[in-house]
């Protein structure tokens, strides 16, 4: 799954990187704030097509389906499985018309240490330093207690799509975020695009990002607490008995086997739609 990530780029960089036409970030939230510990229910940057323009907007991380009775369940829907996203009731309407991109500098995953059973965090990012464009969905939930024109009438929320982690990345965690390459952004964001099969294949495991794939480094357990923040959270740390050389990042690049695994997951999705929960 993807349960924490880093959003440290300046808003102006995101506006340029994603060719945004409308900046929908409220003036009172427009000040740049680097968040090195983005957690569920926080407001996150999303890029989406709204009213025929590409816009940058802040939404809550944790999708609330439009038919939900309230917003309390949003924190449980921070991820959607790529294998079932087009058919699962909580996500299928959003997948059909409300797809988005979620910019990230990198993300965290935890691995259980074999000796101590403690969970060790790792920071995963593009080896070339580029931005990750997570494949996401967004939703609008109408608050029935206020009129449509009230400032609290609409609750915007989003989820990150994930898939099986293959090859080396799966040794840390069995799920990984999906990303969308720049050449597919326009079609992915287009709410009128109803080509489900094409949309599914527009997503790729995060390891496919950039020419150098992903890099990973062991980081401090300080990231475990959402109260902690700052650039120090992504600095490499040594494990017991390690030296400076083994603290360097390890790069992972996409392989033919990982591509086959991803393709197989989509083609077999109908058989698993009712048996695997969102993570």
Secondary structure, 3 states (H helix, E strand, C coil): CCCEEEECCCHHHHHHHCCCCEECCCHHHCCCCCEEEEECCCEEEEEEEECCEEEEEEEEECCCCCCCCCCHHHHHCCEEECCCCCCCCCCHHHHHHCEEEEEECEEEEEEECCCCCCEEEEEEEECCCCCEEEEEEEEEEECCCCCCCCCCCEEEEEEEEEEECCHHHHHCCCEEEEEECHHHHHHHHCCCCCCHHHHHHHEEEHHHCCCCCEEEEEECHHHHCCCCCCHHHHCECCCCCCCHHHHCCEEECCCHHHHHHHHHHHHCHHHHCCCCCCC
